[in-house]
């Protein structure tokens, strides 16, 4: 393992995190007095003055900037004005639901997407291939909120097979996971197909065939592991897509997760919660992307030797 | 474009770009041609759709609430049915389509201009200015844009001006990255060195000599970014955090229809179909244009 490569990636992640935090800090202060923004709109002036002084918003901006970082590092993200609880508590109780939905969707997307991609590549330019690529384009172009509503119309209102909202049982998660995973499944299908096509033409595939390796073993043991390496990079992209998608999907299916919390907090202008959520999402994105980069370099030595661009 | 007059082949030099596009469109896959047909229909609907219905988009008709569309057993007075206030859905859809398309065009234009200028600036200035711009590019690319959009909407409070500005921020980083890359490679070409040697100032060099060379890539990016902007706008409006009543957009109507899925599913389905057709046809055309302009893809036959 190349130490310098990891350090570079770590530095990049730190810089990105610093930019996110600074972005939030600057934008919140551009709105005027942050206390007025963070407290309910009908707060009396003496309460605003009290909190301005207490949180030190009368101090020079550079002092505030330093304290802002200190607070975040200490895990102090403020209070939700809706129910007065610490923001961490409000958010953390929503995380399990989001993780359950996100991981189910990702599993579904990888399973469907990769299988479709392999089938498409093995049947290049035949109807199966065309249908798979049509599915990929469809999954990418259909708005997820519309797809979710179509699912509800079909499976909840027409066929009455699945519940349209709520959580708890396996039946509850099917439609949200399908809605959230559709676009990612399409992306995986597309990339698996092109990655497989590239690998199938390599000399070592010819060599395996010449040696008399059976067809199924050639595809699964020789082609797939090599084709799968570039797919690791899609994971990072998928995470962004899943986070963005969960905001809409959780709202459509009334799923009690972080995405719905964010929508509600933006609607109510519960800024302490919004600020903390943005920071936490950014942190997750940065961490996963760094992990993906490092994993990729472990799987593919060419990346860490050439520095990976 | 299908509405270009078909002229004899020897007239080609008069209008090379448009005509070449028309000729290659005739060779394009059926699905891309279908995309062009859909897009033409949507443009027509935007321009002249109000001729299809006698009703205004805010005109309420409380005696005719939640009427079904004509093909689902409703009256021919309201072709696509009515909503909870008895407003003609067709009239509302056409107005909403105009709002969504205009906002997407404005947003995509702002993003394209901003991104291209920053890309030129980065390639011209180099040094710390370039580093700073590329750092911003990385920052934007590292976050799902809807999060940044929600953050800005929460902090500043929603307004139409802010909303359009946010649409403009969506995707600027791709233009910046593309422009910077192309300008850097163009600056190494002999023709730019020749132009500089002839005494052209940087502004003239970029505007007259480099921009025409990157215009193609930027136009393709525009067609790819446009559907993403529509999706972002309709998603935020659907969540109730975008376009606010009395103004409406396709996402707003879809969101309103959610409460009437049992009695009046058409309120949600019709704007959904319009959004889907618009984004799908633009993506198909964008993908096709990108492949057309990339000779390496054509040769390998993918």
Interface residues (C-beta under 8 A of the other chain):
Chain A: X12 X15 X16 X19 X20 X23 X24 X27 X28 X30 X31 X37 X137 X138 X140 X141 X142 X143 X144 X145 X146 X149 X150 X152 X153 X157 X194 X197 X240 X241 X243 X244 X247 X248 X251 X252 X262 X263 X265 X266 X267 X269 X271 X274 X275 X278 X281 X282 X285 X286 X289
Chain B: X135 X136 X138 X139 X142 X143 X144 X145 X146 X147 X148 X150 X151 X152 X153 X154 X155 X156 X157 X227 X231 X234 X235 X238 X239 X240 X241 X251 X254 X255 X257 X258 X261 X262 X265 X268 X269 X272 X275 X276 X279 X280 X283 X284 X302
